[in-house]
Amino acid sequence: MTQPVLEVTSISKQFESVRAVDGVSFDVGRGEILGYLGPNGAGKTTSIRMILGIFQPDEGEIRIHIDGHSGRLLKERTGYLPEERGLYADATVLDALAYFAELKGMRRADARQRVIQWLGRLDLLDWQNKKVEKLSKGMQQKVQFIAAVAHKPDLLVLDEPFSGLDPVHQDLMKDVIRELRDGGAAIMLSAHQMNQVEELCDRIFLIHHGRRVLYGRLDDIKAAHGEHVVRLRFEGTAEGLANLPGVAELSIQGDRASLRLERNASPDVFVRSLPAALTIREIVVTRPPLHDIFVRTIGREDNEAA
């Protein structure tokens, strides 16, 4: 593996009696999206603020490796989309974004040109001369995103990038994030929409009570959780599904059934054992979604702590 852009080694942070982050280590490589996940209060925000230099870790080290530089954060090479709005409400969209790009080291003319390109890419060109306060929440989210990426950062930290966006613009945002990854950016993405994370991320880091509980490639994490999930839409009676070989859990709602198979159960054996009297209209066999892995892992950690 090539040297990562972001390297976090055993960082910890204490606030009075609360250890918000406890010995966390991970890295993010160029051309990669790392999903940085956890429930509320898990330590995500504190970790991100240490990476951005807002807080200093009590222990451990954070290093940035960009073009021969190896050390502290280079703010002009980093982009950050915060969960909270950080825009000048009474400025026009173009002026506000060009100003933020200039703060990152861009020349004024280049900054305005780059911002106009991004406004076109995110369907905001007609709003360039409107004040930020006149924009909808979703539009403001896209403007905030442009502020994070207009200067072409090598490291991009996105905190809830889909907040306030409708489904159409969520898909647009996913396309843009993939383009940035394919262009070589190292991206750290924190979000609560597990389906969005699952579509985008190459690797996952799950933090809970300030500590790492899952870390690795998404495919490997799914394989480690073993079980397959089967979803059916059917006609007929489904009472006998629970007795089929390999079924660990069964939920039926109307003409739909959701089943979790045992760890070593064969999906092929299960499908072949479906009763002939049951007419299958739809069937999907897959690994458990990231949402289920997230919920079960956090629940197990809480039970063990209790």
N, C-alpha and C positions, 0 to 999 in steps of 0.2 A: 504494500500500500504506500502511495506517495505521502509526503508530509501533509498533515491536515492544515487547513487554514486557521481553525480554532482548536486549541488544545486546552482542556480543563482537567486539572489534576488535584484530586483530594481537597476540594474547597469546602470550607465550613464557615457558617456565620451564626453568631449568637446575639439575640436581643434580650437582655436581662435574663430571665429564667427559661426563655424559649430558644431552642436550637433549631433555627429555621432551615438550615442546610447543614448536612452532616456527612462530610467525606465524599462528596460527589465527584466523579470523574467521567468524562466522555470527550469525544472529538467530533468535528464536522469537516469533511473533506470537500475539495473543490468539485463542483458538479454533482453535489449531493444535497438531498433534503432530509434533515433529521427532525422527526416529530418529537417534540419535548412536551410530555403529557403529565397530567396529574390532577387529582381533585382540588377543589378550592382549599387554600391553606397548606398545600403540600410542599411549597418551597420554590415553585416555578418562578414567580415574580422576583423573589430575592436572588435567585440564581442569575436571571437575566440582568438584573441591575448590577450584579458584580461583574458580569461579562462586559457590560457597557461602561464600567468604571464609575457608576453612581455610588455604589458601595465598594469597599475594599474587603476582601475575604479575611477572616481572622486567621485562617490556616489555608494552605494549599497555594496553587499557582494557576494563573490564566495567561496563556501566551497566544499571540497572533503571528502567523507565518505568512507573509505576503512579499513577494518580489525581493527576497533577500533579507527583509526585516523579520526579526524574531524577537518578540518581546511584548510590550504593552500595546493596548488598543490603538489603532490608527483611526481616529474618528472620521477623517476624510475618505477612508476606504471602507467604512461601515455604514450600513443603512438600518434604521430601526423604525418599525411600525408599532407604536404603543397601543395598548387596549384603550387608553383614554385619549380623547381628542387633544391635539396640541397645535391647533391652527389659530392664526389671527383672524378673528371673526369679522372684523370690519375692513379687512383688506380684500382686494379682488383676488380671484383664484390664481390668475397668471402672476400677479405681483408677489403673492405669498409664496408660491412655489419657486419662482425665480430667486427670491431672497434666500430660501432654504438651500437651494442649489449653490448659490454664491458662498454661503457659509461653509459648504463642503469643498470649496476651492475652485469652483468653476468661474470662468469669466462671464460677465453679465450677458453679453450677446449670445454666447454659447448656452448659457443657462436658460434664457428665454426660448431659444430655438429647441432645445431638448425638451423643455416643459411642454411646448406646443405639440411636439411629436407624441408625447405621452398622453396629453389631453385627447388627441385624436384616437389613440389606441384604446382608450377607456371611455369613449363616447361622451366626452365632456367638452369638446371644442366650442360648442355654442355657449358654454357657461364661463368661458375664460375671463370675461370682464364683469361677471357678477360677484358680489361680495360673498365670502365664504358662509356667512350667517344665513344667506338666502337658500342655501343648498339643503336638500334632504339628507337624512342620516346616511343613506347609502352613497350618495354623491360625495359627502364629506369623507366617508371611508376611502373612496377611490382617490380623492385628492390627497388624503394623508398617505396613502400608498405611494403615490407619485413622489411625494416629498422624501420618501425612504429610498427610492430607486433611481431618481433622475440623474444622480452623479455616478452611476454605474458602480455600485459597491462590490467589493470582493466578498464581504461577509454581510449577510442580510438576516436580521432577526425580526420575525413576524409574529406579533402577539394578537391572536384572534383576527386574522385578516378577512374573514367572511362576515364579520359583524355588520348587521344592517343591510346586507346585500340580498336581493331577490334571487331566485334560482338561476335566471338567465345570467346575471352578473356574477354569481358565484362560479358558474362555468367559465365565464370570461376570465375571472381572477385566477382560476386554476390553470387555464391555458398560459396566462402571462407568467405565473410562477414557474411552470415547467420550462418556458422559454428562457427565463433567467437561469435556472439550473443548467439547462443545456448549453447556455452561454458561458458556463464555468463558475457561476456564483456558488458559494457555500451558504446554504440556507438552513436556519434553525426556525422551526415553525411550531408555535404553541396554539392549540385550538381545542375546543370542547366538542366539535362536530366530528365524531370518530369516522364517519363515512368519508368525509373530506380528507382527513389525515390518511386513511387507508388508500385512497386513490392516488395521493401525492408522494408519500414518504418512502424513502429507501430503507431507512432504519428508524427504530423507535427507542426512546428513553422514557421510562415511566418512573416518576418520583412520587414518594408518599412518606409523610412524616419526615421530610428532609433527606430521605435516603433513596438510593436506587433500588427498585424492585424488578424492573425488566429493562433489558438493553440488548439490542441486536437487530439483525435484518428482519423485516416484517415477515417474510416467508418462513424464516427459521423459528420465529416466535410462534407463528400459527402451527407449524409442524410440531413444536414442542408441546403444544396443548392438545395434540393428538386427535381428539374426537372430530368426527365429521358431523355436519348439520344437514338435515334433509327437510326441505319445505315442499309440501304437496298442495295442489288444488284438485279435488276429486268429486266424483258422484258415487253415491252408494253409502254403505255403512262402514265406519272406520273404527269400531270398537276393538277389533282384533289387532290393530296396529301395535298396541303395547306389548303383545305377546310374540311379535316377530323377533327373529334372532338378532342380537346386537343392540336392541333398543334400550337406552338408559333413561330417557325422559320423553314424554309425549304431551303435547298441548294441542287441543282441537278447538277451533272457533269456526262454527258454521261449516262451510265446505273447504276449509283450509286446516292443514295440520303442520306442526313444526316438531321435529324429532331430533334429539341428540343421541348419536350412537356411542356405544362403549369405545374405549380407547383403541382396542385391537380389532374392532369389528370391521368387516369388509363392506364397503358401500355396494359393491357388486352383488354380494350375497344377499344384502338387504333388499335391493331393488328386485332381484329375481324371486324373492320370497313374497312379494306383494300379492295379495289374493286376486284371483282372476275376476271375482265379482266386483272388485273396486275399479271404477273407471278413472284413470288418471288424466286430468286435463293439463296440469303443469307439474313439473318436478325439477327441483334444483338440489344438487348435492355439492356442498362446499365445506371448507374449513370454517370454524367459528369466526364470526366477524370480530373486528377489533373492539367494538363496543362490548361484546360479551366477555372477551378476555380482560378488558379493562375493569369491568364491574366485578368479575369473579376474583381477579387478583387483588383488587383493593379490599373486597370483602374478606378474603382469606387473611390478608395482612392485619386488618382490624380485629378479626377473631383471635389471631395469634397474640396480638398485643393485649387484648382483653384477658 
